[in-house]
């Protein structure tokens, strides 16, 4: 079982940027990886995903602002977040897409207005 550790969150003003990192304890090179977020009172949602070969998908709310990338050799996944909005405030998680469980602690992103 692969363990996932998210980092890079913090507090930033609207319009600012953050870069989130996800470190896996084992190989994730064959998996489609996703970044998810959960805001208070809302369900966890998939924000972006990247396939084993680097093909990306973005949710409509973040497309054009967020960029997902991965380093298969180092078992790392990144989320570059630009032009942040208060609506982006949430706990951000990474995980294999389509699996149940395996969630880490996430990293808190807070965007102030």
ZALUMNU-227608 format. One record per atom (N, C-alpha, C): x, z, y; residue in three letters. Coordinates in steps of 0.1 Angstrom, whole numbers, padded with zeros to 4 digits, always signed. Layout:
residues N
XZYALA...
***
This chain:
residues 113
+0008+0000-0012UNK+0000+0000+0000UNK+0009+0000+0013UNK+0006-0009+0022UNK+0013-0010+0034UNK+0008-0001+0044UNK+0017+0006+0051UNK+0013+0015+0062UNK+0016+0008+0075UNK+0007+0009+0085UNK+0008+0002+0097UNK+0009+0013+0109UNK+0018+0011+0118UNK+0020+0020+0129UNK+0020+0012+0142UNK+0010+0015+0150UNK+0008+0008+0163UNK+0015+0016+0174UNK+0021+0009+0184UNK+0027+0016+0195UNK+0026+0006+0207UNK+0030+0012+0219UNK+0030+0004+0231UNK+0019+0006+0241UNK+0009+0014+0237UNK-0002+0016+0246UNK+0002+0025+0257UNK-0007+0026+0267UNK-0005+0035+0278UNK-0015+0033+0289UNK-0012+0038+0301UNK-0022+0036+0312UNK-0016+0026+0322UNK-0024+0017+0326UNK-0020+0006+0335UNK-0032+0003+0344UNK-0028-0002+0356UNK-0038-0006+0366UNK-0044-0020+0362UNK-0056-0022+0367UNK-0062-0035+0364UNK-0053-0046+0370UNK-0051-0057+0362UNK-0042-0067+0365UNK-0028-0066+0359UNK-0025-0055+0354UNK-0012-0052+0348UNK-0011-0057+0334UNK+0000-0054+0327UNK+0003-0059+0314UNK+0008-0048+0305UNK+0006-0050+0292UNK+0012-0042+0282UNK+0015-0050+0270UNK+0025-0046+0262UNK+0028-0053+0250UNK+0027-0043+0238UNK+0018-0045+0229UNK+0016-0036+0218UNK+0024-0041+0206UNK+0029-0032+0198UNK+0036-0036+0186UNK+0030-0029+0174UNK+0031-0036+0162UNK+0026-0031+0150UNK+0037-0032+0140UNK+0041-0021+0134UNK+0052-0021+0124UNK+0046-0018+0110UNK+0049-0027+0101UNK+0044-0025+0087UNK+0055-0020+0078UNK+0051-0011+0069UNK+0061-0005+0060UNK+0066-0014+0049UNK+0058-0024+0047UNK+0062-0034+0036UNK+0058-0048+0041UNK+0060-0058+0032UNK+0058-0071+0036UNK+0043-0075+0039UNK+0041-0081+0050UNK+0028-0086+0054UNK+0029-0101+0057UNK+0039-0108+0052UNK+0042-0122+0055UNK+0031-0131+0050UNK+0024-0127+0039UNK+0014-0135+0033UNK+0000-0133+0038UNK-0001-0123+0047UNK-0014-0119+0052UNK-0018-0124+0066UNK-0031-0127+0068UNK-0035-0129+0081UNK-0037-0115+0088UNK-0031-0113+0099UNK-0031-0100+0106UNK-0040-0101+0118UNK-0046-0090+0121UNK-0055-0089+0133UNK-0052-0077+0141UNK-0055-0078+0154UNK-0056-0067+0163UNK-0071-0064+0166UNK-0074-0052+0164UNK-0088-0047+0166UNK-0088-0037+0178UNK-0099-0035+0183UNK-0101-0024+0193UNK-0114-0017+0192UNK-0114-0005+0196UNK-0127+0003+0195UNK-0128+0011+0208UNK-0138+0008+0216UNK-0141+0016+0228UNK-0151+0027+0225UNK-0152+0037+0233UNK-0161+0048+0231UNK-0176+0043+0230UNK-0183+0047+0219UNK-0196+0043+0217UNK-0198+0029+0212UNK-0188+0022+0209UNK-0189+0009+0204UNK-0182+0007+0190UNK-0186-0003+0183UNK-0180-0006+0170UNK-0166-0012+0172UNK-0158-0011+0162UNK-0145-0017+0162UNK-0147-0033+0161UNK-0140-0040+0169UNK-0141-0054+0170UNK-0128-0061+0168UNK-0128-0072+0162UNK-0116-0080+0161UNK-0113-0088+0174UNK-0101-0085+0179UNK-0097-0091+0192UNK-0090-0104+0190UNK-0081-0104+0181UNK-0072-0116+0179UNK-0067-0115+0165UNK-0063-0127+0159UNK-0057-0127+0146UNK-0046-0138+0145UNK-0037-0137+0136UNK-0027-0146+0134UNK-0024-0148+0119UNK-0024-0161+0114UNK-0022-0164+0100UNK-0008-0162+0096UNK-0005-0163+0083UNK+0008-0162+0078UNK+0018-0173+0084UNK+0012-0184+0089UNK+0020-0194+0095UNK+0020-0194+0110UNK+0013-0185+0116UNK+0013-0183+0130UNK+0002-0189+0137UNK-0008-0194+0130UNK-0020-0199+0137UNK-0028-0188+0142UNK-0033-0189+0155UNK-0039-0178+0161UNK-0054-0180+0164UNK-0061-0170+0166UNK-0075-0170+0170UNK-0077-0158+0180UNK-0085-0161+0190UNK-0087-0151+0200UNK-0102-0149+0203UNK-0107-0137+0205UNK-0120-0135+0209UNK-0122-0140+0223UNK-0135-0144+0226UNK-0138-0150+0239UNK-0134-0141+0251UNK-0135-0128+0249UNK-0133-0119+0260UNK-0118-0117+0264UNK-0109-0121+0255UNK-0095-0120+0257UNK-0087-0133+0258UNK-0094-0144+0254UNK-0087-0157+0254UNK-0082-0160+0267UNK-0069-0165+0267UNK-0062-0168+0280UNK-0055-0157+0286UNK-0058-0144+0282UNK-0051-0133+0287UNK-0042-0126+0277UNK-0046-0126+0264UNK-0038-0120+0254UNK-0031-0130+0245UNK-0019-0126+0240UNK-0012-0135+0231UNK-0007-0127+0219UNK-0011-0132+0207UNK-0007-0125+0194UNK+0005-0133+0188UNK+0014-0126+0183UNK+0026-0132+0177UNK+0031-0123+0165UNK+0039-0128+0157UNK+0044-0121+0145UNK+0058-0124+0142UNK+0065-0115+0136UNK+0079-0117+0131UNK+0078-0114+0116UNK+0076-0123+0107UNK+0074-0121+0093UNK+0087-0114+0087UNK+0098-0118+0091UNK+0111-0113+0086UNK+0112-0098+0088UNK+0107-0093+0099UNK+0108-0079+0103UNK+0094-0072+0101UNK+0084-0078+0096UNK+0071-0072+0093UNK+0066-0066+0106UNK+0066-0074+0117UNK+0061-0069+0130UNK+0050-0079+0135UNK+0041-0073+0142UNK+0030-0080+0148UNK+0029-0075+0163UNK+0027-0084+0172UNK+0027-0081+0186UNK+0014-0085+0193UNK+0011-0079+0203UNK-0001-0083+0212UNK+0004-0081+0226UNK+0006-0093+0233UNK+0009-0093+0247UNK-0004-0093+0255UNK-0006-0084+0263UNK-0018-0083+0271UNK-0015-0084+0285UNK-0021-0094+0292UNK-0019-0097+0306UNK-0032-0096+0313UNK-0032-0095+0326UNK-0044-0095+0334UNK-0054-0085+0329UNK-0050-0073+0326UNK-0058-0063+0320UNK-0070-0059+0329UNK-0081-0057+0322UNK-0093-0053+0329UNK-0098-0039+0324UNK-0105-0032+0332UNK-0110-0019+0327UNK-0118-0020+0314UNK-0125-0031+0312UNK-0132-0033+0300UNK-0123-0034+0287UNK-0110-0036+0289UNK-0101-0036+0278UNK-0097-0022+0273UNK-0101-0012+0280UNK-0098+0002+0276UNK-0104+0005+0262UNK-0096+0009+0253UNK-0100+0011+0239UNK-0088+0016+0232UNK-0090+0021+0219UNK-0079+0023+0210UNK-0077+0010+0202UNK-0065+0005+0202UNK-0061-0007+0196UNK-0055-0005+0182UNK-0059-0012+0172UNK-0054-0011+0159UNK-0049-0025+0154UNK-0040-0025+0145UNK-0037-0037+0137UNK-0040-0034+0123UNK-0043-0045+0116UNK-0046-0044+0101UNK-0046-0058+0095UNK-0046-0059+0082UNK-0048-0071+0075UNK-0063-0075+0077UNK-0066-0087+0080UNK-0079-0092+0082UNK-0087-0093+0068UNK-0099-0087+0068UNK-0107-0088+0056UNK-0105-0077+0046UNK-0099-0066+0049UNK-0097-0055+0040UNK-0105-0043+0045UNK-0108-0034+0036UNK-0114-0022+0039UNK-0104-0011+0038UNK-0104-0003+0049UNK-0094+0008+0049UNK-0081+0004+0054UNK-0071+0012+0052UNK-0058+0009+0056UNK-0055+0011+0071UNK-0064+0017+0078UNK-0062+0019+0093UNK-0052+0029+0096UNK-0044+0026+0106UNK-0035+0036+0112UNK-0041+0044+0123UNK-0033+0051+0131UNK-0038+0059+0141UNK-0042+0051+0154UNK-0037+0039+0155UNK-0040+0031+0167UNK-0032+0036+0179UNK-0033+0028+0190UNK-0026+0032+0202UNK-0036+0030+0214UNK-0036+0040+0222UNK-0046+0040+0233UNK-0042+0032+0245UNK-0051+0023+0249UNK-0049+0015+0261UNK-0059+0019+0271UNK-0055+0023+0283UNK-0064+0027+0293UNK-0061+0019+0306UNK-0071+0011+0311UNK-0069+0003+0322UNK-0077+0009+0334UNK-0071+0013+0344UNK-0078+0019+0356UNK-0081+0008+0366UNK-0092+0010+0373UNK-0097+0001+0383UNK-0091+0004+0397UNK
***
